[in-house]
Amino acid sequence: MLSWAGLVRDLREPPKHILKENLIADGNFDQGMFQAYWAKAAQKLTDTQKAAGELYDEKKKAMDEFVVTTKEQAKTLALMTKGPVKIKD
């Protein structure tokens, strides 16, 4: 494709014996790929924790506001009530 764009010319495909050298045989552990996938997973975990933290902060703020509003409404109702409030069983 680079030759089509005029960026390279006389590009040849490497011989098969060169392509087979330095390859990890099937079934063997590839440390480089493991590290690459591990880094990707760790980044996803960090991103997820940040997103969850933001969601938690939003929910906690909403809950705190709800508690404050409820306390204010309870105080208003208590002031409107004359005498002690009787609870029926």
N, C-alpha and C positions, 0 to 999 in steps of 0.2 A: 504494500500500500504506500509506503514511503517513496518507492521508486515511481509510482504513478503520480505522486505530487511533485516529483522532481527534486526531492530532498536527498535521495541517495541513488547511486547507480551501480551496476555490476554487483548487486547483492546476491550472494549465493547461500544456499541452505547448507548448514554444517553437516559433515558426514555422520552416519548413524552411530559409529563407535564413539564419537565425541559427545553426542546427545545422551548416550547411555552411561558415560562416565559421571562420577560424582553424584549419582542418584542414590537415594536411599531405597533399599530393597523393600518390596511389599512385606508388611508385617513388622517392620522395625520401627522403633520410636524416632520421630523427627522432632528434635529439640527446638529447632527454629520455628516450625509451625505451631508447636505447643505454646511457645512463648508469645507468638503473634495472636493466637486465639485466646490465650490467658489475658493478655493486655486488653483485647477487645471486650472480653467478658467483664473484666474489672472496671473498664470505663462505663459499660452499660449499667453495672451495679451502682457506681457512683452517681450516674445520671438519674437512675431510678430513685436512689435515696434522696437526692436533692428535690426531685419532683414530689416524692411522698412527704418530705419535710415541709414543702410549700403548701401542699394540700392540708397537712396536719395543722399548720399555723393558721390557715384560713378558717378551718373548722373550729379550732380553739377560740379564735377571735369572735366568730359568730356565736359560739356557745357562751362566751363571757358576756357579750352584749345581751344575749337572751336572758341570762341570769340577772344582770343589772336591771333590765326592763321589767322583769317579773317581780323583783324586789320592790321597785318603785310602785308598780301596780298594787302589790299587796299592802304596801304602806298607805297608799291612797284609799284602798278599801277599808283598811283598819280605821283610818281617820273618819270615814263616812259612817261607820257603824257606831251607834250609841250604845254604850254599855258593853259588857263582856259578850263575846260570841259564844253561843251555845251550840254544841255539835250533837246532833241526834244520832243515837245508836242504830 
